Amino acid sequence: MAEIKDVGAMRMIGYPYLPTMMDGNGSFYSAWEEFMNSDAPKQLDAHQTGEKNRTALIVFSPYSFVYYIGSLFPVGTKSFGDFVTFDLPDSKAAVHTEPADTVIYQIGVNQGIERLMKQFTEAELKIPKHLALTSHPYLVQRWGLDDQSQVQNHSGIMYIGEEQDSQPDEYDD
């Protein structure tokens, strides 16, 4: 089911990846494999106070994006290990939640975004035309886990911020 709703502030704790680190099919499959086969998931789960989760966060800019792999935590959770933190604000968001039994990270980033956009379009939700040109340029793919770290559900969350200047500043040399 897709709907517009308020989402509370959250803290992403994980590792950032640049577009140059994508695999040939436009996915971060290799990065996810490395992450899942490391002790990172255990470290994140050990610090989790809410529902355990695996999360991909995409932070867009007009020219590129940064892709994070990790977990969502309550704001104020202290950083630990060698993880990076990124705080997400309170916001309105388009949210699509569905049952799931696995983390799907093999598909390309664009295909994942297109799949989510299709859900929002079919639900006739009013979403930003250009997410990178909003005050909240964030897209979250979150997989909720049970106590045995088995995937239970998937949520796609597109933040809805104020539209910004459609002509990003150009810089002179």
N, C-alpha and C positions, 0 to 999 in steps of 0.2 A: 504494500500500500504506500502510495506517495502522497505527501502532504506538506504544507508550509507550517512550520512551528518554531517556537522559540527554543534555542539550544543554549545551555549555560556555558560559561567559560570553561575551558579545558586546557590541560598542558600535555603537549606531545613530548614524549621522551623516546629518543631513538637516534638513528644515524641519517644524515643528509646525503643525497646522491644528486649529481648534476646530469643533465640530458646527455652529455658526452659519455656517460657510463651505461647507457642503455644497450641492450643486446640488439642484434641485427633485426629482430622482429618488432623493435620499439617497446620492449618490455624491460623490466628490471628483474627478470627471472634469475640471473646469476647473483645479483645482490640479495634477493630473497633467499636463495639456496644457501648462500654463505651465512646470512643472518640466522636462518632456521637451524643450520648445522653447527652453530656456535653456542656459547653459553648465554648469549644475549636474552633469548626468551625466558630462561630460568631466572636471570637477574631481574628482568622486568616483572615477572610474576611474583617474585619474592617481595617486591616493594608495592605491589598492587593492593589498594584498600577497597576498591570497588570491583565491578565485574572484570575479570581478566579479559584481555582483548589483544588482537594483532591489528595494527592499523597502518595504512598508507595515507600520508598527507601530501597533497600537492599544493605548493604555494606559488601562484602565478605572478608574473610581471608582464608588462606589455611585450617584452622581447624573449622571455624564456620562462623557466620554472625551476623549482627545487623540489625533489621527491624525497620524502622521509619515510623510513621504515622503523616501526617501533610499537608503542602502545600509548593509549590515552590515559591520563591520570587527572585527579582533581587539581585545580590551580593551587599553587603553593607547595606542591610536592617537591621536595628538595632533589636536586640533581644528584646522581650517583654514578659510579663507574666512569667510563669514558663517553657516556651518552651526551647528546646535545638536547637542549630543551627549546620548545617553541610554544608560546602561549597563544591560544585561540580565544577571541573575545565572545562575550554574550552576543547573540545575533539571532535574527530570523534566518531560517534555512529551509531549503527544499530537502526533504528527507524521504528516502525510499528504503523500507526494511522488508526483508524476506527471510524465510528459513534457509539455512545453508548448512552443509556438512564438511566443507573444506575451504581453505584460504585459496582463492584463485589469483595467482600472481603470474601465470604463464602468458596471459594475453597482453597485447600491447596497451600502453597507456591510452592512446587515442581510442582503441576499441572499447576499453573500459569506460571511458568518458562518454562515448557515443551510446553505449548500452544504458548508462544512467540517464542521459539526456532523453532517450526514448521513453523511459519510465515517467519522467517529469512531463514530457510533451503529451503522452497518452492521458495523464491525469489532469491535463490542462492547467498546470501550475504556471504562474508568472515568475519566470526566472531571468537573470541577467543575460543579455545577448552576448556580452563579452566579459566573462568573469575576471579576466586580467585587468579590466578597466573599472573595477569597483573598489570600494574602500575595504572590502573583505574578500580578497581573491583566493579563497581556500576551498579545496575539495577534499573530502575525507572518505576513505573506504575503510570501514571498521567491521571486523569479525568478532562477535562475542563468543567467549569460551566458557565451558562449564568447569567444575572443580577438577576434572581430569584433563583439562586443556583441550577438550574436543570442541570443534566449531559447532555453534548452535544457530547463529543467525548472521546476516550481513546487512549493514546499513551503508547507503551512499548518502553523503551529506554535502550539499552545495550551499555555502554561505551566501546570503543575499545582503550586499552592502549598497551604499549609495554609489550611483554612477559617477565616475571621475571624468576628467577631460579626455575626450576621444582622440585628441592629438597629443601624444606624449611629447614632452620637451625634447628638442633636438639639441645636441651639444656641438658647439663649434670647437675645432681643433685649436 
